Amino acid sequence: MKCECCHKHEATVHLTQVIDGEMKKLNLCQSCAQKSGIDLKSPISITDVLLGLGSKNQAMELSPEYDLSCARCHMTRAEFKKTGRLGCPDCYRTFMGELSVLTKAMHHGGQHVGKIPARQGNRARIAAQVAALQKDLETAIAKEQYEVAANLRDKIKALKGSMNAQEKGAGDDSR
């Protein structure tokens, strides 16, 4: 099998990753892998290679904030990328842009859609409905659709009332 970069040498480095249920493969020769900055002794994501982030030099060229580092613990972007761990709480603010991209890529979105503990399930669903209705209410007011806004306000009030009733009921059960 020939290298997918130079198309000259035999591919000896084979990278495989499953993304959204689809398998992506990349086959490189030893020299192209080294030119891409792939360290064969440490794990690397095929997306890093495909995006040109396998090499530190390429990453610096692609991203002007490569020299970004945490003011508190002085962890650099390169160290974060290498270890996959942050050094301190301030790193979350420092690397927020990168973290949000990574989180969205790993979890296919920015909002939690997984399981909710049974005790909190109904309350969480109602809170999500209230939040969605609140956004709709703001939109209706901005568009001066006051009848729609009044209906949404009433729905929000009813949902909050049912949530309060459930909390009071749960408080009575715990005695």
Chimera marker file (.cmm) of the C-alpha trace (Angstrom):
<marker_set name="trace">
<marker id="1" x="0.000" y="0.000" z="0.000" r="1" g="1" b="0" radius="0.5"/>
<marker id="2" x="1.424" y="3.398" z="-0.993" r="1" g="1" b="0" radius="0.5"/>
<marker id="3" x="1.722" y="6.432" z="1.297" r="1" g="1" b="0" radius="0.5"/>
<marker id="4" x="-1.298" y="8.742" z="1.018" r="1" g="1" b="0" radius="0.5"/>
<marker id="5" x="0.913" y="11.854" z="1.246" r="1" g="1" b="0" radius="0.5"/>
<marker id="6" x="3.854" y="11.279" z="-1.106" r="1" g="1" b="0" radius="0.5"/>
<marker id="7" x="2.376" y="8.369" z="-3.117" r="1" g="1" b="0" radius="0.5"/>
<marker id="8" x="5.951" y="7.086" z="-3.583" r="1" g="1" b="0" radius="0.5"/>
<marker id="9" x="6.980" y="4.955" z="-0.619" r="1" g="1" b="0" radius="0.5"/>
<marker id="10" x="5.342" y="1.983" z="1.010" r="1" g="1" b="0" radius="0.5"/>
<marker id="11" x="3.015" y="2.944" z="3.912" r="1" g="1" b="0" radius="0.5"/>
<marker id="12" x="4.273" y="1.614" z="7.227" r="1" g="1" b="0" radius="0.5"/>
<marker id="13" x="2.278" y="3.819" z="9.601" r="1" g="1" b="0" radius="0.5"/>
<marker id="14" x="-1.436" y="3.063" z="9.671" r="1" g="1" b="0" radius="0.5"/>
<marker id="15" x="-3.755" y="5.296" z="11.697" r="1" g="1" b="0" radius="0.5"/>
<marker id="16" x="-7.401" y="4.377" z="12.258" r="1" g="1" b="0" radius="0.5"/>
<marker id="17" x="-10.142" y="6.287" z="14.075" r="1" g="1" b="0" radius="0.5"/>
<marker id="18" x="-13.914" y="5.870" z="14.255" r="1" g="1" b="0" radius="0.5"/>
<marker id="19" x="-15.847" y="9.155" z="14.013" r="1" g="1" b="0" radius="0.5"/>
<marker id="20" x="-19.659" y="9.170" z="14.065" r="1" g="1" b="0" radius="0.5"/>
<marker id="21" x="-19.640" y="5.436" z="13.385" r="1" g="1" b="0" radius="0.5"/>
<marker id="22" x="-17.507" y="5.931" z="10.268" r="1" g="1" b="0" radius="0.5"/>
<marker id="23" x="-13.995" y="4.513" z="10.156" r="1" g="1" b="0" radius="0.5"/>
<marker id="24" x="-11.285" y="6.875" z="8.889" r="1" g="1" b="0" radius="0.5"/>
<marker id="25" x="-7.906" y="5.452" z="7.895" r="1" g="1" b="0" radius="0.5"/>
<marker id="26" x="-4.647" y="7.180" z="7.066" r="1" g="1" b="0" radius="0.5"/>
<marker id="27" x="-1.650" y="5.311" z="5.680" r="1" g="1" b="0" radius="0.5"/>
<marker id="28" x="1.755" y="7.020" z="5.682" r="1" g="1" b="0" radius="0.5"/>
<marker id="29" x="5.340" y="6.092" z="5.020" r="1" g="1" b="0" radius="0.5"/>
<marker id="30" x="7.883" y="6.505" z="7.815" r="1" g="1" b="0" radius="0.5"/>
<marker id="31" x="9.323" y="9.765" z="6.415" r="1" g="1" b="0" radius="0.5"/>
<marker id="32" x="5.921" y="11.428" z="5.841" r="1" g="1" b="0" radius="0.5"/>
<marker id="33" x="4.840" y="10.417" z="9.343" r="1" g="1" b="0" radius="0.5"/>
<marker id="34" x="7.976" y="12.034" z="10.780" r="1" g="1" b="0" radius="0.5"/>
<marker id="35" x="7.505" y="15.141" z="8.607" r="1" g="1" b="0" radius="0.5"/>
<marker id="36" x="3.941" y="15.401" z="9.954" r="1" g="1" b="0" radius="0.5"/>
<marker id="37" x="5.379" y="15.343" z="13.451" r="1" g="1" b="0" radius="0.5"/>
<marker id="38" x="3.788" y="12.058" z="14.404" r="1" g="1" b="0" radius="0.5"/>
<marker id="39" x="5.509" y="10.616" z="17.438" r="1" g="1" b="0" radius="0.5"/>
<marker id="40" x="5.077" y="6.885" z="16.977" r="1" g="1" b="0" radius="0.5"/>
<marker id="41" x="5.667" y="6.317" z="20.696" r="1" g="1" b="0" radius="0.5"/>
<marker id="42" x="2.674" y="8.392" z="21.818" r="1" g="1" b="0" radius="0.5"/>
<marker id="43" x="-0.993" y="8.169" z="20.784" r="1" g="1" b="0" radius="0.5"/>
<marker id="44" x="-2.314" y="10.713" z="18.292" r="1" g="1" b="0" radius="0.5"/>
<marker id="45" x="-5.718" y="11.357" z="16.867" r="1" g="1" b="0" radius="0.5"/>
<marker id="46" x="-6.199" y="11.009" z="13.121" r="1" g="1" b="0" radius="0.5"/>
<marker id="47" x="-8.114" y="14.291" z="13.243" r="1" g="1" b="0" radius="0.5"/>
<marker id="48" x="-4.944" y="15.935" z="14.543" r="1" g="1" b="0" radius="0.5"/>
<marker id="49" x="-3.076" y="14.624" z="11.536" r="1" g="1" b="0" radius="0.5"/>
<marker id="50" x="-5.825" y="15.500" z="9.077" r="1" g="1" b="0" radius="0.5"/>
<marker id="51" x="-6.070" y="19.014" z="10.506" r="1" g="1" b="0" radius="0.5"/>
<marker id="52" x="-2.289" y="19.378" z="10.421" r="1" g="1" b="0" radius="0.5"/>
<marker id="53" x="-1.909" y="19.426" z="14.173" r="1" g="1" b="0" radius="0.5"/>
<marker id="54" x="0.365" y="16.405" z="14.409" r="1" g="1" b="0" radius="0.5"/>
<marker id="55" x="3.428" y="18.594" z="14.111" r="1" g="1" b="0" radius="0.5"/>
<marker id="56" x="4.298" y="21.327" z="16.573" r="1" g="1" b="0" radius="0.5"/>
<marker id="57" x="5.660" y="23.469" z="13.732" r="1" g="1" b="0" radius="0.5"/>
<marker id="58" x="2.503" y="23.037" z="11.680" r="1" g="1" b="0" radius="0.5"/>
<marker id="59" x="0.339" y="23.838" z="14.670" r="1" g="1" b="0" radius="0.5"/>
<marker id="60" x="2.278" y="27.056" z="15.260" r="1" g="1" b="0" radius="0.5"/>
<marker id="61" x="1.782" y="28.075" z="11.650" r="1" g="1" b="0" radius="0.5"/>
<marker id="62" x="-1.915" y="27.220" z="11.684" r="1" g="1" b="0" radius="0.5"/>
<marker id="63" x="-2.739" y="28.813" z="14.991" r="1" g="1" b="0" radius="0.5"/>
<marker id="64" x="-1.372" y="32.202" z="16.061" r="1" g="1" b="0" radius="0.5"/>
<marker id="65" x="-2.294" y="31.586" z="19.712" r="1" g="1" b="0" radius="0.5"/>
<marker id="66" x="-0.039" y="28.542" z="19.890" r="1" g="1" b="0" radius="0.5"/>
<marker id="67" x="2.130" y="30.286" z="22.487" r="1" g="1" b="0" radius="0.5"/>
<marker id="68" x="-0.905" y="30.540" z="24.755" r="1" g="1" b="0" radius="0.5"/>
<marker id="69" x="-0.131" y="29.597" z="28.350" r="1" g="1" b="0" radius="0.5"/>
<marker id="70" x="-1.888" y="29.715" z="31.703" r="1" g="1" b="0" radius="0.5"/>
<marker id="71" x="-0.973" y="32.749" z="33.808" r="1" g="1" b="0" radius="0.5"/>
<marker id="72" x="-1.255" y="30.752" z="37.045" r="1" g="1" b="0" radius="0.5"/>
<marker id="73" x="0.532" y="27.446" z="36.400" r="1" g="1" b="0" radius="0.5"/>
<marker id="74" x="2.273" y="28.394" z="33.111" r="1" g="1" b="0" radius="0.5"/>
<marker id="75" x="0.999" y="25.305" z="31.288" r="1" g="1" b="0" radius="0.5"/>
<marker id="76" x="1.380" y="25.832" z="27.552" r="1" g="1" b="0" radius="0.5"/>
<marker id="77" x="-0.990" y="24.800" z="24.833" r="1" g="1" b="0" radius="0.5"/>
<marker id="78" x="1.578" y="22.251" z="23.646" r="1" g="1" b="0" radius="0.5"/>
<marker id="79" x="1.751" y="20.657" z="27.115" r="1" g="1" b="0" radius="0.5"/>
<marker id="80" x="-2.048" y="20.537" z="27.321" r="1" g="1" b="0" radius="0.5"/>
<marker id="81" x="-2.219" y="18.938" z="23.882" r="1" g="1" b="0" radius="0.5"/>
<marker id="82" x="0.449" y="16.396" z="24.804" r="1" g="1" b="0" radius="0.5"/>
<marker id="83" x="-0.965" y="15.344" z="28.183" r="1" g="1" b="0" radius="0.5"/>
<marker id="84" x="-4.669" y="15.977" z="27.597" r="1" g="1" b="0" radius="0.5"/>
<marker id="85" x="-4.890" y="17.312" z="31.157" r="1" g="1" b="0" radius="0.5"/>
<marker id="86" x="-5.063" y="20.797" z="32.577" r="1" g="1" b="0" radius="0.5"/>
<marker id="87" x="-2.747" y="22.068" z="35.265" r="1" g="1" b="0" radius="0.5"/>
<marker id="88" x="-5.038" y="24.232" z="37.399" r="1" g="1" b="0" radius="0.5"/>
<marker id="89" x="-8.546" y="25.775" z="37.519" r="1" g="1" b="0" radius="0.5"/>
<marker id="90" x="-7.366" y="28.852" z="35.574" r="1" g="1" b="0" radius="0.5"/>
<marker id="91" x="-6.403" y="26.624" z="32.637" r="1" g="1" b="0" radius="0.5"/>
<marker id="92" x="-10.120" y="26.177" z="31.918" r="1" g="1" b="0" radius="0.5"/>
<marker id="93" x="-10.414" y="29.901" z="31.188" r="1" g="1" b="0" radius="0.5"/>
<marker id="94" x="-7.119" y="30.040" z="29.311" r="1" g="1" b="0" radius="0.5"/>
<marker id="95" x="-7.899" y="27.118" z="27.004" r="1" g="1" b="0" radius="0.5"/>
<marker id="96" x="-11.694" y="27.677" z="26.823" r="1" g="1" b="0" radius="0.5"/>
<marker id="97" x="-11.752" y="27.958" z="23.024" r="1" g="1" b="0" radius="0.5"/>
<marker id="98" x="-9.893" y="24.718" z="22.555" r="1" g="1" b="0" radius="0.5"/>
<marker id="99" x="-11.874" y="22.925" z="25.264" r="1" g="1" b="0" radius="0.5"/>
<marker id="100" x="-15.238" y="23.837" z="23.747" r="1" g="1" b="0" radius="0.5"/>
<marker id="101" x="-14.120" y="22.578" z="20.323" r="1" g="1" b="0" radius="0.5"/>
<marker id="102" x="-12.820" y="19.340" z="21.856" r="1" g="1" b="0" radius="0.5"/>
<marker id="103" x="-15.962" y="18.833" z="23.917" r="1" g="1" b="0" radius="0.5"/>
<marker id="104" x="-18.255" y="19.384" z="20.941" r="1" g="1" b="0" radius="0.5"/>
<marker id="105" x="-16.179" y="17.019" z="18.823" r="1" g="1" b="0" radius="0.5"/>
<marker id="106" x="-16.108" y="14.289" z="21.470" r="1" g="1" b="0" radius="0.5"/>
<marker id="107" x="-19.722" y="14.552" z="22.555" r="1" g="1" b="0" radius="0.5"/>
<marker id="108" x="-21.293" y="15.654" z="19.266" r="1" g="1" b="0" radius="0.5"/>
<marker id="109" x="-22.783" y="18.803" z="20.788" r="1" g="1" b="0" radius="0.5"/>
<marker id="110" x="-22.543" y="21.285" z="23.594" r="1" g="1" b="0" radius="0.5"/>
<marker id="111" x="-25.550" y="20.273" z="25.664" r="1" g="1" b="0" radius="0.5"/>
<marker id="112" x="-25.902" y="17.244" z="27.902" r="1" g="1" b="0" radius="0.5"/>
<marker id="113" x="-28.409" y="14.737" z="26.543" r="1" g="1" b="0" radius="0.5"/>
<marker id="114" x="-27.519" y="11.718" z="28.639" r="1" g="1" b="0" radius="0.5"/>
<marker id="115" x="-29.154" y="10.103" z="31.595" r="1" g="1" b="0" radius="0.5"/>
<marker id="116" x="-30.479" y="12.116" z="34.516" r="1" g="1" b="0" radius="0.5"/>
<marker id="117" x="-30.696" y="10.724" z="38.049" r="1" g="1" b="0" radius="0.5"/>
<marker id="118" x="-34.223" y="9.489" z="38.810" r="1" g="1" b="0" radius="0.5"/>
<marker id="119" x="-34.717" y="11.930" z="41.679" r="1" g="1" b="0" radius="0.5"/>
<marker id="120" x="-33.808" y="14.899" z="39.507" r="1" g="1" b="0" radius="0.5"/>
<marker id="121" x="-35.304" y="13.685" z="36.212" r="1" g="1" b="0" radius="0.5"/>
<marker id="122" x="-38.689" y="15.360" z="36.264" r="1" g="1" b="0" radius="0.5"/>
<marker id="123" x="-37.336" y="18.568" z="37.752" r="1" g="1" b="0" radius="0.5"/>
<marker id="124" x="-34.592" y="18.738" z="35.108" r="1" g="1" b="0" radius="0.5"/>
<marker id="125" x="-37.074" y="18.182" z="32.282" r="1" g="1" b="0" radius="0.5"/>
<marker id="126" x="-39.354" y="20.931" z="33.582" r="1" g="1" b="0" radius="0.5"/>
<marker id="127" x="-36.399" y="23.288" z="34.025" r="1" g="1" b="0" radius="0.5"/>
<marker id="128" x="-35.349" y="22.622" z="30.415" r="1" g="1" b="0" radius="0.5"/>
<marker id="129" x="-38.908" y="23.305" z="29.208" r="1" g="1" b="0" radius="0.5"/>
<marker id="130" x="-39.006" y="26.556" z="31.201" r="1" g="1" b="0" radius="0.5"/>
<marker id="131" x="-35.673" y="27.649" z="29.711" r="1" g="1" b="0" radius="0.5"/>
<marker id="132" x="-36.871" y="26.917" z="26.166" r="1" g="1" b="0" radius="0.5"/>
<marker id="133" x="-40.165" y="28.728" z="26.770" r="1" g="1" b="0" radius="0.5"/>
<marker id="134" x="-38.260" y="31.678" z="28.259" r="1" g="1" b="0" radius="0.5"/>
<marker id="135" x="-36.247" y="32.008" z="25.026" r="1" g="1" b="0" radius="0.5"/>
<marker id="136" x="-39.451" y="31.800" z="22.985" r="1" g="1" b="0" radius="0.5"/>
<marker id="137" x="-40.992" y="34.461" z="25.239" r="1" g="1" b="0" radius="0.5"/>
<marker id="138" x="-38.067" y="36.822" z="24.670" r="1" g="1" b="0" radius="0.5"/>
<marker id="139" x="-38.331" y="36.264" z="20.916" r="1" g="1" b="0" radius="0.5"/>
<marker id="140" x="-42.086" y="36.908" z="20.952" r="1" g="1" b="0" radius="0.5"/>
<marker id="141" x="-41.610" y="40.140" z="22.898" r="1" g="1" b="0" radius="0.5"/>
<marker id="142" x="-38.874" y="41.277" z="20.507" r="1" g="1" b="0" radius="0.5"/>
<marker id="143" x="-41.227" y="40.631" z="17.580" r="1" g="1" b="0" radius="0.5"/>
<marker id="144" x="-44.033" y="42.422" z="19.463" r="1" g="1" b="0" radius="0.5"/>
<marker id="145" x="-46.228" y="39.305" z="19.445" r="1" g="1" b="0" radius="0.5"/>
<marker id="146" x="-47.828" y="40.097" z="22.770" r="1" g="1" b="0" radius="0.5"/>
<marker id="147" x="-50.609" y="37.482" z="22.676" r="1" g="1" b="0" radius="0.5"/>
<marker id="148" x="-48.086" y="34.732" z="22.010" r="1" g="1" b="0" radius="0.5"/>
<marker id="149" x="-45.896" y="36.179" z="24.763" r="1" g="1" b="0" radius="0.5"/>
<marker id="150" x="-48.815" y="36.131" z="27.225" r="1" g="1" b="0" radius="0.5"/>
<marker id="151" x="-49.523" y="32.461" z="26.450" r="1" g="1" b="0" radius="0.5"/>
<marker id="152" x="-45.853" y="31.584" z="26.893" r="1" g="1" b="0" radius="0.5"/>
<marker id="153" x="-45.751" y="33.512" z="30.184" r="1" g="1" b="0" radius="0.5"/>
<marker id="154" x="-48.746" y="31.528" z="31.436" r="1" g="1" b="0" radius="0.5"/>
<marker id="155" x="-47.123" y="28.209" z="30.429" r="1" g="1" b="0" radius="0.5"/>
<marker id="156" x="-43.922" y="29.184" z="32.228" r="1" g="1" b="0" radius="0.5"/>
<marker id="157" x="-45.890" y="30.143" z="35.330" r="1" g="1" b="0" radius="0.5"/>
<marker id="158" x="-47.775" y="26.816" z="35.276" r="1" g="1" b="0" radius="0.5"/>
<marker id="159" x="-44.571" y="24.788" z="34.844" r="1" g="1" b="0" radius="0.5"/>
<marker id="160" x="-42.835" y="26.655" z="37.673" r="1" g="1" b="0" radius="0.5"/>
<marker id="161" x="-45.906" y="26.067" z="39.844" r="1" g="1" b="0" radius="0.5"/>
<marker id="162" x="-45.848" y="22.328" z="39.135" r="1" g="1" b="0" radius="0.5"/>
<marker id="163" x="-42.121" y="22.228" z="39.884" r="1" g="1" b="0" radius="0.5"/>
<marker id="164" x="-42.684" y="23.990" z="43.216" r="1" g="1" b="0" radius="0.5"/>
<marker id="165" x="-45.546" y="21.633" z="44.044" r="1" g="1" b="0" radius="0.5"/>
<marker id="166" x="-43.324" y="18.620" z="43.342" r="1" g="1" b="0" radius="0.5"/>
<marker id="167" x="-40.575" y="20.024" z="45.558" r="1" g="1" b="0" radius="0.5"/>
<marker id="168" x="-43.033" y="20.567" z="48.397" r="1" g="1" b="0" radius="0.5"/>
<marker id="169" x="-44.406" y="17.044" z="47.891" r="1" g="1" b="0" radius="0.5"/>
<marker id="170" x="-40.905" y="15.569" z="47.917" r="1" g="1" b="0" radius="0.5"/>
<marker id="171" x="-40.172" y="17.478" z="51.115" r="1" g="1" b="0" radius="0.5"/>
<marker id="172" x="-43.208" y="15.949" z="52.801" r="1" g="1" b="0" radius="0.5"/>
<marker id="173" x="-42.117" y="12.416" z="51.773" r="1" g="1" b="0" radius="0.5"/>
<marker id="174" x="-38.727" y="12.780" z="53.411" r="1" g="1" b="0" radius="0.5"/>
<marker id="175" x="-40.134" y="13.201" z="56.941" r="1" g="1" b="0" radius="0.5"/>
<link id1="1" id2="2" r="1" g="1" b="0" radius="0.2"/>
<link id1="2" id2="3" r="1" g="1" b="0" radius="0.2"/>
<link id1="3" id2="4" r="1" g="1" b="0" radius="0.2"/>
<link id1="4" id2="5" r="1" g="1" b="0" radius="0.2"/>
<link id1="5" id2="6" r="1" g="1" b="0" radius="0.2"/>
<link id1="6" id2="7" r="1" g="1" b="0" radius="0.2"/>
<link id1="7" id2="8" r="1" g="1" b="0" radius="0.2"/>
<link id1="8" id2="9" r="1" g="1" b="0" radius="0.2"/>
<link id1="9" id2="10" r="1" g="1" b="0" radius="0.2"/>
<link id1="10" id2="11" r="1" g="1" b="0" radius="0.2"/>
<link id1="11" id2="12" r="1" g="1" b="0" radius="0.2"/>
<link id1="12" id2="13" r="1" g="1" b="0" radius="0.2"/>
<link id1="13" id2="14" r="1" g="1" b="0" radius="0.2"/>
<link id1="14" id2="15" r="1" g="1" b="0" radius="0.2"/>
<link id1="15" id2="16" r="1" g="1" b="0" radius="0.2"/>
<link id1="16" id2="17" r="1" g="1" b="0" radius="0.2"/>
<link id1="17" id2="18" r="1" g="1" b="0" radius="0.2"/>
<link id1="18" id2="19" r="1" g="1" b="0" radius="0.2"/>
<link id1="19" id2="20" r="1" g="1" b="0" radius="0.2"/>
<link id1="20" id2="21" r="1" g="1" b="0" radius="0.2"/>
<link id1="21" id2="22" r="1" g="1" b="0" radius="0.2"/>
<link id1="22" id2="23" r="1" g="1" b="0" radius="0.2"/>
<link id1="23" id2="24" r="1" g="1" b="0" radius="0.2"/>
<link id1="24" id2="25" r="1" g="1" b="0" radius="0.2"/>
<link id1="25" id2="26" r="1" g="1" b="0" radius="0.2"/>
<link id1="26" id2="27" r="1" g="1" b="0" radius="0.2"/>
<link id1="27" id2="28" r="1" g="1" b="0" radius="0.2"/>
<link id1="28" id2="29" r="1" g="1" b="0" radius="0.2"/>
<link id1="29" id2="30" r="1" g="1" b="0" radius="0.2"/>
<link id1="30" id2="31" r="1" g="1" b="0" radius="0.2"/>
<link id1="31" id2="32" r="1" g="1" b="0" radius="0.2"/>
<link id1="32" id2="33" r="1" g="1" b="0" radius="0.2"/>
<link id1="33" id2="34" r="1" g="1" b="0" radius="0.2"/>
<link id1="34" id2="35" r="1" g="1" b="0" radius="0.2"/>
<link id1="35" id2="36" r="1" g="1" b="0" radius="0.2"/>
<link id1="36" id2="37" r="1" g="1" b="0" radius="0.2"/>
<link id1="37" id2="38" r="1" g="1" b="0" radius="0.2"/>
<link id1="38" id2="39" r="1" g="1" b="0" radius="0.2"/>
<link id1="39" id2="40" r="1" g="1" b="0" radius="0.2"/>
<link id1="40" id2="41" r="1" g="1" b="0" radius="0.2"/>
<link id1="41" id2="42" r="1" g="1" b="0" radius="0.2"/>
<link id1="42" id2="43" r="1" g="1" b="0" radius="0.2"/>
<link id1="43" id2="44" r="1" g="1" b="0" radius="0.2"/>
<link id1="44" id2="45" r="1" g="1" b="0" radius="0.2"/>
<link id1="45" id2="46" r="1" g="1" b="0" radius="0.2"/>
<link id1="46" id2="47" r="1" g="1" b="0" radius="0.2"/>
<link id1="47" id2="48" r="1" g="1" b="0" radius="0.2"/>
<link id1="48" id2="49" r="1" g="1" b="0" radius="0.2"/>
<link id1="49" id2="50" r="1" g="1" b="0" radius="0.2"/>
<link id1="50" id2="51" r="1" g="1" b="0" radius="0.2"/>
<link id1="51" id2="52" r="1" g="1" b="0" radius="0.2"/>
<link id1="52" id2="53" r="1" g="1" b="0" radius="0.2"/>
<link id1="53" id2="54" r="1" g="1" b="0" radius="0.2"/>
<link id1="54" id2="55" r="1" g="1" b="0" radius="0.2"/>
<link id1="55" id2="56" r="1" g="1" b="0" radius="0.2"/>
<link id1="56" id2="57" r="1" g="1" b="0" radius="0.2"/>
<link id1="57" id2="58" r="1" g="1" b="0" radius="0.2"/>
<link id1="58" id2="59" r="1" g="1" b="0" radius="0.2"/>
<link id1="59" id2="60" r="1" g="1" b="0" radius="0.2"/>
<link id1="60" id2="61" r="1" g="1" b="0" radius="0.2"/>
<link id1="61" id2="62" r="1" g="1" b="0" radius="0.2"/>
<link id1="62" id2="63" r="1" g="1" b="0" radius="0.2"/>
<link id1="63" id2="64" r="1" g="1" b="0" radius="0.2"/>
<link id1="64" id2="65" r="1" g="1" b="0" radius="0.2"/>
<link id1="65" id2="66" r="1" g="1" b="0" radius="0.2"/>
<link id1="66" id2="67" r="1" g="1" b="0" radius="0.2"/>
<link id1="67" id2="68" r="1" g="1" b="0" radius="0.2"/>
<link id1="68" id2="69" r="1" g="1" b="0" radius="0.2"/>
<link id1="69" id2="70" r="1" g="1" b="0" radius="0.2"/>
<link id1="70" id2="71" r="1" g="1" b="0" radius="0.2"/>
<link id1="71" id2="72" r="1" g="1" b="0" radius="0.2"/>
<link id1="72" id2="73" r="1" g="1" b="0" radius="0.2"/>
<link id1="73" id2="74" r="1" g="1" b="0" radius="0.2"/>
<link id1="74" id2="75" r="1" g="1" b="0" radius="0.2"/>
<link id1="75" id2="76" r="1" g="1" b="0" radius="0.2"/>
<link id1="76" id2="77" r="1" g="1" b="0" radius="0.2"/>
<link id1="77" id2="78" r="1" g="1" b="0" radius="0.2"/>
<link id1="78" id2="79" r="1" g="1" b="0" radius="0.2"/>
<link id1="79" id2="80" r="1" g="1" b="0" radius="0.2"/>
<link id1="80" id2="81" r="1" g="1" b="0" radius="0.2"/>
<link id1="81" id2="82" r="1" g="1" b="0" radius="0.2"/>
<link id1="82" id2="83" r="1" g="1" b="0" radius="0.2"/>
<link id1="83" id2="84" r="1" g="1" b="0" radius="0.2"/>
<link id1="84" id2="85" r="1" g="1" b="0" radius="0.2"/>
<link id1="85" id2="86" r="1" g="1" b="0" radius="0.2"/>
<link id1="86" id2="87" r="1" g="1" b="0" radius="0.2"/>
<link id1="87" id2="88" r="1" g="1" b="0" radius="0.2"/>
<link id1="88" id2="89" r="1" g="1" b="0" radius="0.2"/>
<link id1="89" id2="90" r="1" g="1" b="0" radius="0.2"/>
<link id1="90" id2="91" r="1" g="1" b="0" radius="0.2"/>
<link id1="91" id2="92" r="1" g="1" b="0" radius="0.2"/>
<link id1="92" id2="93" r="1" g="1" b="0" radius="0.2"/>
<link id1="93" id2="94" r="1" g="1" b="0" radius="0.2"/>
<link id1="94" id2="95" r="1" g="1" b="0" radius="0.2"/>
<link id1="95" id2="96" r="1" g="1" b="0" radius="0.2"/>
<link id1="96" id2="97" r="1" g="1" b="0" radius="0.2"/>
<link id1="97" id2="98" r="1" g="1" b="0" radius="0.2"/>
<link id1="98" id2="99" r="1" g="1" b="0" radius="0.2"/>
<link id1="99" id2="100" r="1" g="1" b="0" radius="0.2"/>
<link id1="100" id2="101" r="1" g="1" b="0" radius="0.2"/>
<link id1="101" id2="102" r="1" g="1" b="0" radius="0.2"/>
<link id1="102" id2="103" r="1" g="1" b="0" radius="0.2"/>
<link id1="103" id2="104" r="1" g="1" b="0" radius="0.2"/>
<link id1="104" id2="105" r="1" g="1" b="0" radius="0.2"/>
<link id1="105" id2="106" r="1" g="1" b="0" radius="0.2"/>
<link id1="106" id2="107" r="1" g="1" b="0" radius="0.2"/>
<link id1="107" id2="108" r="1" g="1" b="0" radius="0.2"/>
<link id1="108" id2="109" r="1" g="1" b="0" radius="0.2"/>
<link id1="109" id2="110" r="1" g="1" b="0" radius="0.2"/>
<link id1="110" id2="111" r="1" g="1" b="0" radius="0.2"/>
<link id1="111" id2="112" r="1" g="1" b="0" radius="0.2"/>
<link id1="112" id2="113" r="1" g="1" b="0" radius="0.2"/>
<link id1="113" id2="114" r="1" g="1" b="0" radius="0.2"/>
<link id1="114" id2="115" r="1" g="1" b="0" radius="0.2"/>
<link id1="115" id2="116" r="1" g="1" b="0" radius="0.2"/>
<link id1="116" id2="117" r="1" g="1" b="0" radius="0.2"/>
<link id1="117" id2="118" r="1" g="1" b="0" radius="0.2"/>
<link id1="118" id2="119" r="1" g="1" b="0" radius="0.2"/>
<link id1="119" id2="120" r="1" g="1" b="0" radius="0.2"/>
<link id1="120" id2="121" r="1" g="1" b="0" radius="0.2"/>
<link id1="121" id2="122" r="1" g="1" b="0" radius="0.2"/>
<link id1="122" id2="123" r="1" g="1" b="0" radius="0.2"/>
<link id1="123" id2="124" r="1" g="1" b="0" radius="0.2"/>
<link id1="124" id2="125" r="1" g="1" b="0" radius="0.2"/>
<link id1="125" id2="126" r="1" g="1" b="0" radius="0.2"/>
<link id1="126" id2="127" r="1" g="1" b="0" radius="0.2"/>
<link id1="127" id2="128" r="1" g="1" b="0" radius="0.2"/>
<link id1="128" id2="129" r="1" g="1" b="0" radius="0.2"/>
<link id1="129" id2="130" r="1" g="1" b="0" radius="0.2"/>
<link id1="130" id2="131" r="1" g="1" b="0" radius="0.2"/>
<link id1="131" id2="132" r="1" g="1" b="0" radius="0.2"/>
<link id1="132" id2="133" r="1" g="1" b="0" radius="0.2"/>
<link id1="133" id2="134" r="1" g="1" b="0" radius="0.2"/>
<link id1="134" id2="135" r="1" g="1" b="0" radius="0.2"/>
<link id1="135" id2="136" r="1" g="1" b="0" radius="0.2"/>
<link id1="136" id2="137" r="1" g="1" b="0" radius="0.2"/>
<link id1="137" id2="138" r="1" g="1" b="0" radius="0.2"/>
<link id1="138" id2="139" r="1" g="1" b="0" radius="0.2"/>
<link id1="139" id2="140" r="1" g="1" b="0" radius="0.2"/>
<link id1="140" id2="141" r="1" g="1" b="0" radius="0.2"/>
<link id1="141" id2="142" r="1" g="1" b="0" radius="0.2"/>
<link id1="142" id2="143" r="1" g="1" b="0" radius="0.2"/>
<link id1="143" id2="144" r="1" g="1" b="0" radius="0.2"/>
<link id1="144" id2="145" r="1" g="1" b="0" radius="0.2"/>
<link id1="145" id2="146" r="1" g="1" b="0" radius="0.2"/>
<link id1="146" id2="147" r="1" g="1" b="0" radius="0.2"/>
<link id1="147" id2="148" r="1" g="1" b="0" radius="0.2"/>
<link id1="148" id2="149" r="1" g="1" b="0" radius="0.2"/>
<link id1="149" id2="150" r="1" g="1" b="0" radius="0.2"/>
<link id1="150" id2="151" r="1" g="1" b="0" radius="0.2"/>
<link id1="151" id2="152" r="1" g="1" b="0" radius="0.2"/>
<link id1="152" id2="153" r="1" g="1" b="0" radius="0.2"/>
<link id1="153" id2="154" r="1" g="1" b="0" radius="0.2"/>
<link id1="154" id2="155" r="1" g="1" b="0" radius="0.2"/>
<link id1="155" id2="156" r="1" g="1" b="0" radius="0.2"/>
<link id1="156" id2="157" r="1" g="1" b="0" radius="0.2"/>
<link id1="157" id2="158" r="1" g="1" b="0" radius="0.2"/>
<link id1="158" id2="159" r="1" g="1" b="0" radius="0.2"/>
<link id1="159" id2="160" r="1" g="1" b="0" radius="0.2"/>
<link id1="160" id2="161" r="1" g="1" b="0" radius="0.2"/>
<link id1="161" id2="162" r="1" g="1" b="0" radius="0.2"/>
<link id1="162" id2="163" r="1" g="1" b="0" radius="0.2"/>
<link id1="163" id2="164" r="1" g="1" b="0" radius="0.2"/>
<link id1="164" id2="165" r="1" g="1" b="0" radius="0.2"/>
<link id1="165" id2="166" r="1" g="1" b="0" radius="0.2"/>
<link id1="166" id2="167" r="1" g="1" b="0" radius="0.2"/>
<link id1="167" id2="168" r="1" g="1" b="0" radius="0.2"/>
<link id1="168" id2="169" r="1" g="1" b="0" radius="0.2"/>
<link id1="169" id2="170" r="1" g="1" b="0" radius="0.2"/>
<link id1="170" id2="171" r="1" g="1" b="0" radius="0.2"/>
<link id1="171" id2="172" r="1" g="1" b="0" radius="0.2"/>
<link id1="172" id2="173" r="1" g="1" b="0" radius="0.2"/>
<link id1="173" id2="174" r="1" g="1" b="0" radius="0.2"/>
<link id1="174" id2="175" r="1" g="1" b="0" radius="0.2"/>
</marker_set>
